[in-house]
Every structure is written in C-alpha cells, then in structure tokens.
Amino acid sequence: MTAQQDQFLNVIDRDEAERRFRQAVPLQPLGGESVPLNQALGRVLARDVVAPIDVPGFDRANVDGFAVRAEDTFGAEEEKPCRLRIVGEVVTPGRQPRQAIGPGTAMPIATGAMLPRGADAVVMIEHTDAVGDTLLIRRPVAPGANVTFAGTDIGRGETVLRRGTLLTARETGVLAALGLAQVEVRKRPRVAILSTGDELVSPGRSLGPGQIYDCNATILAHAVTELGGEPILFGIVPDDAELLRERLWEALSCDVVLLSGGTSKGSGDVSYRVVSDLGKPGIVVHGVALKPGKPICLAAVGNKPIVVLPGFPTSAIFTFHEFVAPIIRTLAGRSESAQETVQARLPFRINSEKGRTEYVLVNLVELMESPALSRTGQDDRGSAPSVRYAAYPMGKGSGSVTTYSRADGFITIPRLREYLDEGEIVEVRLLGTGLAPADLVVIGSHCVGLDFLLGRLEEREHIRSKMLAVGSQGGLTSARRGECDLAGIHLLDPRTRTYNAPFVGQDLVLVPGYGRLQGIVFRRGDQRFEGKTIAEAVRDALADPECVLVNRNRGSGTRILIDELLGEARPPGYAAEARSHNAVAAAVAQGRADWGVCIWSVARDAGLGFLPLTEERYDFVVPRSRWQRPVVQAFVRLLNDPDIRRDLHEMGFVL
C-alpha cells in the first residue's frame, strides 16, 4: 500500500478537516482596487466612504407652490385667507433664485427647486389662489414645511458607508448621489476551475460513447461569482498527469485553484497524485467522513488553497460550500452569511451510514393546518417553534445533476446517527436567499400527462407547482396526511379489479383523470418480444438469463402491475428501480435493459416496441381540507377543459 493510499484511507471528521485546511491556508481579505461606479454592484467596500458634499446641497422645495416666510401665513383660514405679494419668476430646478423673500412676499417655486433666500417654508399650490400679483393663502404652514434643508439627507464629512459593506443597488445609489464616479473596493479573488476526466465534453459538442457533458465547471463558476469571486475557466484536462501538472502551474497564478474529479484512488484518478507533488505543505486532507463528498482532497502550495472536488455534481456542490465558499468569502472581504433554516417533519424514516455526516437534499411541502412561521421557525406569537413543513428527501444520489437545482434545502444526519425516524422534527438549511413555497403541491405517481397539465396551469393561470414523484402509494399517504394539494394515483384493487376508487375514504375527494395504456416496452426487432402475446413475451424473457428487466420503484402503481405479471419470478435487473416511465424507456432504448413496463405515449416517443398489457386509470385525489383552495379548483377546471382534453387524447391518453 502506497503512502498516498494510506493518506486517502485516513478519513477524518468534517470539523477536523476544516481545522487542518484553515491552518494550512491562513487567509486575509485581498487588497483594494478602484473601479468605475457602474461596475461596483456586488463588490465589497475596501475603505469607508466619507461624504464630500451635502445631500441635498441646497434647501429644496418638496412640492409645487410658493416659497414663503412661515410666520407670514400664521392665522390663515379658508374664510379669512392671508394676503402676500407675489414677487419674482417661477423658481425651477437647476437654477438659483435671483431675488430674496422679504416680509409679506411669496415666490412661485417648482418641486425640486432651490429655496430663495429668506424663505423657510413652501405653501402647496392647492392651498392658494393667485389674483393678479396677490396670493391668497387659506392654510398656514410651519417653518420647514414642504422643504428639505441642505445636508438633511447626508451631511458633508459624514461617514456614509463603512468598509466591508456589500454594495447593492441601494448603496450604489448613495454613491451616485455623492457624485463618486470611482469606488475603492476589495479585489475579487480569482478562482481557477479545471475539470478533469477523459469522459468529459464541453456543452455544445457531440457526445461519444461513455461521455458526459461537463456541468461542474458551469455550476462552480456561477457559485464563485455569487460569492464575490472571479472564475477563471481552464477547461477540461484529460486523465494525463503531465498535461494536468502543466495546466495546474498556470492555474496557480490565481488565488484559489479548484479541480473537479480525480479525487478517488482508482487508476484513472490522477488529480490528487499531481497535486501532492506541486509543493509544500501539499495535501493536508484526503477523505472526509461526509456523504456525499467523502473523497474530497484539501491541499495548499504555500498559502494558496487547492481543492480537488469529487466529480459527481451533488458531491462537488456540497463540498464546495462546506470548504471552499468560506475561503472565497474571506478573500473577497464578505462576512460569513448565516444560512436561513426552517423546521420540518419527516414523512418517513431515513436510514444513514453511521460514522459519516450525511447531507440529504429535501423538498419542502407546506402543511395547511400549522400556524404561520417566521424564517426562524417561531410562530407569530413568538412561542415555541411550530412545524409548518414536511421535508421530502430527494434520493437521486450524488451523481444527479437536477437534484440540487430542484431542492429547497437539506438536512444533516450526524455521523453517530443510523437513521432519522418518521415524524421526527428536523432543521432544514435553505438553499438560496428565501423560501417561496409553490402555489400547488402535487405528490404521487409521475405521468407525462400531469407534466403537461402543470405546464399549462402555469402558462394560463401563473400558478407555480411542485411535483414530487414518490409513487401512487406514497401520494395517497401524503394526501391522507394533508401534505399535498393533490396526488396522482393509479392503484388497482385486486379484489374488485377497480382502479383508485376503493382507496379513497371520506377524507379525500376523487377527481377523475384519464386512462393510460400500460405495456411491455422493448427495442424493435427483439425476437423475444416482437409479435408475441404478453404471455409468450414474459415466458421467453424469463427463460433467457441474458434478458435484463428495468423495474419501477416500490410503491408505484406500475411496480404493483409488474409484480403481478412476474409472480414469483425475479429476472435479471429486477432490483434496478426506475422512478418514471421516461427512465424505463431510456434504459431500454440505450440497451441498459431489454424490457420494462411503461405507458404507450412514452414508448412511442422513445421509438420502442410496445405490447399492450392493460388500460389503467390515472386519477387524482385531493384532501377534503384543501378542496376549496383556488389553485385546486383551477387545476380541476383545466383538467375538464375541452381543448386540454383534446390535447391529452392526441398525446395518447384515453378519455
């Protein structure tokens, strides 16, 4: 066993990993630079801003009217107006009055114009009448009425903004009001980003066998920008140690170096080996007790941090935010931002691997019966925390590209816990800057017809929806618990041979949907299925040990159908659970499986052969407590719209 392998196998706790890394790369904010005001948004001030002028720089009228001495208006009434002599021309913005206001006089003035000398108030034009050169004032004003005096907003010499302030549109507006064309801000840390792997292809190019598009570079670059850094893309480097070493030396001109992929100990994982040879102190951590993210590699050359992130997208994102984001914020001069959290209830048990801190991405579903919460989980009365959400885990693994983008937040399972129990209250750390619950929450079986309906609902009614595919059984359970607005189900009662209705109790409302034709899918020309009956095809498939099935997830209506079709048989691939009809079709079309069960419309779009198995009902159930919600009623109206039903029929659904 090599020393490098020893180092990798020395998996350490997350906090110890962070301590070692920070000890190796003691960091301070970068120096300052002067940038034009129009480029200052999102930057951090490097020094205090002291106002060089008063704002406003003169006594300014806030309304159209007449500049007066307030004491000349005292006693004015509707029936007994006071009389003043009108002098001068109308004072307009951008010019200095030529005359002063004396006792018993008034001067016309426009909003934003400079107050003439001697005046200390402005009478609104609505409260006056002009008769020749005489002004009748029917309402008195106090000194300072309808006037902003010089320096009221900002006084010359006042410290307006302090160093370390993150410049938003509010702050840049202040700087513009002060007339500052240049701003001294912290330099943005330059972060080199390299993707490694022979299998990676840049977006826009054609994929070869076994290749994938490099999404990590884009994800990381935009995350760096959000944190105040400047991403420098060094492209894709193949699994070639010499070429990677050459590219890394170039990347070391930046403040931080990020590599994506090559952190493990396989023969093709060269990143950590090359990094270990770059210089001292070298690799300080290789392997952290995290899930996902175990193989992360933390290193330094001099005081410059180098991080080799795992190649799987979700692993890369989590480890980036755990170990790299704080460093970029420090270099950019940004303060450590506290993540917003909410409390939520787990709808079912989550198992975990003891000994590793595990992060689980979740979707949040709002519970109607709970009181409103603040962002800290306190109810409106400020008493003990109440639970407003259910947290549904998104179990697609660290290789999923879409999981992170669709999640609302994540929960942390401590390394000494083996599971979180059903009904347990957990803290969810939110992703992004605020939680905006969907207007309509749908939980249950996935269907392309439902995707179509939800898309039309947003297009027509501007109703944002969230769909969690947990299978028909899971959707039915969620509806009974009041955790969703509606659930899509296609459950067959074996006793009555009836779909869905036998499962609906008094607490639910059944909304008729549409019919779907389920069947066996296969690649055209496969003689084990082509032209066969269902019985013949199943017999031939089960007789061939090389014939691989792609199954559906437990709890789905299609899984119940498959198990009924197979009886006691468990063919190769039975344990492989696809979570949607599209995933089944993709597995068969790509040759990863030879057969499966999905609906006809999906098989047609994938160009697959199809043996009809059964026509089923895909219906919706709504918790009775949510039936009167406007968004639910909007969905029901859409479902019954003749044009929409015609579109569903053309998609291949039975109405």
C-alpha positions, -999 to +999 in steps of 0.1 A: +000+000+000+014+034-010+017+064+012-009+082-010-034+054-004-027+055+033-035+091+033-068+086+014-079+059+038-073+082+067-108+095+066-113+122+092-142+141+108-155+172+089-146+197+117-110+183+119-107+185+081-117+222+082-093+229+111-063+213+092-072+232+060-076+266+076-043+260+094-026+254+061-042+284+044-044+313+069-063+339+048-070+377+048-091+398+025-074+408-007-062+444-012-083+471-027-088+484-062-106+514-077-134+505-101-160+526-120-193+531-102-212+512-129-190+481-121-193+483-083-225+463-078-219+432-057-184+444-047-172+450-011-160+484+000-123+485+009-125+518+028-150+540+045-169+564+022-170+600+037-195+624+021-176+651+001-208+672-002-241+679+015-271+660+001-291+679-009-266+707-014-293+733-011-326+740+007-351+722-017-388+725-023-407+692-020-439+704-037-451+728-063-463+760-046-450+793-032-419+799-011-428+820+019-418+830+054-439+807+076-447+835+101-465+854+073-490+826+070-500+822+106-537+827+112-547+819+076-581+803+072-604+792+044-628+821+051-601+846+061-570+839+039-539+859+045-526+880+016-490+881+003-474+899-027-461+876-054-426+885-065-401+871-090-405+844-116-412+807-110-381+791-095-374+759-114-349+731-106-314+737-117-313+774-113-306+798-084-333+823-075-323+859-084-345+875-057-349+870-019-381+867+001-389+896+023-418+902+048-452+898+032-440+883-001-441+849-018-423+834-048-437+807-072-415+775-069-415+741-085-408+707-069-370+702-065-361+738-070-338+758-047-355+778-019-349+815-023-331+834+005-354+845+033-379+817+028-383+789+053-414+770+040-434+762+009-472+765+007-487+739-016-504+754-046-536+736-038-540+758-007-536+791-025-553+813-051-535+839-072-553+871-081-530+892-102-499+897-081-517+889-048-515+854-033-544+843-011-532+816+014-560+796+030-539+773+052-509+782+074-476+763+073-449+758+100-413+766+095-397+738+074-430+727+059-426+710+025-388+717+025-357+695+027-329+716+041-293+712+028-275+683+044-307+668+058-301+635+039-263+634+040-240+659+057-206+667+043-179+649+063-204+622+074-193+585+071-219+572+048-208+536+041-182+516+060-156+493+047-168+457+043-202+468+031-216+447+002-227+471-024-263+466-036-284+490-057-292+509-025-256+516-017-246+524-053-275+549-054-260+567-024-225+568-041-241+582-072-259+609-051-225+619-037-211+622-072-185+595-069-175+580-103-149+557-088-152+534-058-124+517-038-135+480-034-118+447-024-103+428-052-122+398-063-104+365-057-095+349-089-106+312-088-091+288-113-115+260-123-103+228-140-124+198-149-106+165-152-115+133-169-114+116-203-152+112-203-160+150-201-171+170-231-179+207-232-215+217-237-223+223-274-201+195-287-213+160-296-211+132-271-192+100-278-198+066-262-195+068-224-190+105-224-210+132-204-212+169-205-191+189-181-217+207-159-195+211-128-175+239-144-206+260-150-220+252-116-188+261-098-181+292-119-215+307-111-212+297-074-178+316-073-194+346-089-223+346-064-197+346-036-179+376-049-151+358-068-140+359-104-140+324-120-112+317-145-120+286-166-091+265-176-112+240-195-112+202-195-080+183-188-078+146-197-065+120-173-029+127-182-006+135-153+019+156-173-007+177-190-026+183-158+007+193-140+014+218-167-021+233-165-020+234-127+012+255-128-007+280-149-037+279-126-015+288-096-014+324-108-049+326-094-058+330-057-077+297-054-074+265-075-104+242-079-103+208-097-133+187-103-129+149-105-100+126-099-102+126-061-106+088-056-079+062-056-087+045-089-061+041-116-076+070-136-078+094-107-047+115-113-057+148-098-047+142-062-015+125-072-004+155-093-015+180-065+006+161-040+038+168-060+032+206-065+049+218-033+046+222+005+025+217+025+008+196-002-023+175+007-035+181+042-067+162+040-078+134+016-110+118+027-137+133+050-165+114+067-192+130+046-220+117+024-219+128-003-183+141-006-161+116+011-132+117-014-126+155-012-089+165-013-078+197+005-043+209-002-021+240-004+010+253-021+025+279+001-006+297+014-026+291-018-056+267-014-060+239-039-091+218-036-099+186-056-137+182-055-155+150-063-167+146-098-203+139-091-223+172-092-241+170-059-209+159-041-190+187-057-216+213-047-218+202-011-181+200-006-176+233-024-200+251+000-186+234+031-149+240+024-143+264-005-171+290-001-159+303+032-124+309+018-138+328-012-159+350+010-129+357+033-107+367+003-135+389-011-140+406+022-175+393+026-189+384+060-199+348+068-236+347+060-258+327+083-280+303+063-317+305+068-333+275+084-369+262+089-381+232+109-399+204+092-414+170+098-400+139+081-428+119+064-409+087+066-377+072+081-343+079+065-315+054+071-280+066+072-245+051+074-231+055+109-197+072+111-203+097+083-221+131+084-247+128+057-264+156+038-299+149+024-315+172-001-352+178+005-383+193-009-404+213+015-442+209+014-463+234+034-487+219+059-520+238+059-530+231+095-499+247+111-497+284+121-476+307+101-439+307+109-412+333+108-380+325+090-365+311+122-393+287+128-411+307+155-449+311+153-465+345+151-468+347+189-430+341+194-436+310+214-421+275+209-413+265+174-441+252+153-438+229+123-451+243+090-434+220+065-429+183+057-394+176+043-394+150+015-359+136+008-347+137-028-329+104-031-312+106-065-277+102-053-245+124-057-244+119-095-277+137-101-275+170-120-310+181-113-315+171-077-297+202-062-314+226-086-349+214-076-343+211-038-355+237-013-328+228+013-310+200+030-309+183+064-278+169+081-277+135+097-250+135+124-223+109+119-233+089+150-269+085+139-280+055+119-314+069+109-339+097+114-373+084+123-407+090+106-423+121+121-391+134+135-387+172+135-355+182+116-338+215+108-337+223+071-309+246+059-324+265+029-307+268-004-307+303-018-320+335-002-355+327+008-382+301+006-411+306-018-435+277-014-452+265-046-488+275-052-498+239-059-481+208-044-486+175-062-472+143-047-477+108-061-472+089-093-454+106-122-471+109-156-461+129-187-498+139-189-495+155-155-464+173-166-484+187-195-512+198-172-490+216-147-472+234-175-504+246-190-516+257-155-486+279-150-489+293-186-526+301-182-531+309-146-495+317-135-498+290-108-464+276-098-464+240-090-441+214-073-443+177-083-427+151-060-427+116-076-430+091-048-453+066-063-491+061-060-489+047-025-467+075-013-490+101-029-521+085-013-504+086+021-494+122+017-529+132+007-544+115+038-519+134+059-528+167+042-493+173+029-503+180-007-530+196-027-535+166-049-519+132-056-518+114-089-525+076-084-532+045-105-538+018-079-556-014-088-577-031-061-571-068-066-604-078-051-627-056-073-603-051-102-612-014-099-587+015-101-583+041-074-619+045-061-616+017-034-587+035-018-605+068-014-621+074+021-642+102+035-612+124+040-603+126+003-621+137-029-616+116-061-610+137-093-613+116-125-583+120-147-577+099-178-569+064-190-534+052-198-523+021-218-496+003-199-475-023-217-442-041-221-416-020-240-386-034-259-363-024-287-379-030-321-367-063-337-360-081-305-374-116-313-381-123-277-409-097-278-417-088-314-451-101-325-456-121-293-485-121-269-479-108-233-478-144-220-453-155-247-431-125-243-429-129-205-422-166-209-393-160-234-379-131-213-378-152-181-363-182-200-333-161-212-308-154-184-293-126-205-327-107-208-325-078-184-356-061-169-357-025-157-382-023-128-401+005-112-398+020-078-416+003-049-449+020-040-457+029-076-488+015-093-466+002-122-445-018-097-476-035-085-485-043-121-450-057-127-451-079-096-485-093-106-471-100-141-440-118-128-455-138-099-426-153-080-400-148-108-372-124-102-354-118-136-320-101-140-325-063-133-354-068-110-336-047-083-330-018-107-357+007-099-365+035-123-386+063-109-405+073-140-419+059-173-393+081-191-365+065-172-378+030-181-379+039-218-344+054-217-329+023-201-344+001-228-336+024-257-299+027-246-295-010-241-290-009-204-321-031-201-341-052-226-376-048-213-398-030-188-433-016-184-443+020-192-472+038-208-477+038-246-471+076-251-437+074-236-428+042-256-440+059-288-419+090-282-388+068-275-393+048-307-397+015-288-418-016-295-449-019-273-471-049-262-503-036-246-508-050-211-537-032-196-556+001-197-555+018-163-570+049-147-547+077-137-568+098-113-562+125-087-572+126-050-575+158-031-575+162+007-610+174+016-595+201+037-579+215+005-607+210-019-619+247-019-584+261-025-585+283-056-554+266-071-571+232-067-602+244-084-581+259-112-565+226-118-599+208-119-612+234-144-581+229-165-585+191-164-621+194-177-613+220-204-623+205-238-592+219-255-569+204-228-587+170-230-582+170-268-545+177-263-543+148-238-560+125-263-535+135-290-507+126-266-521+091-264-542+091-233-577+076-231-606+099-223 
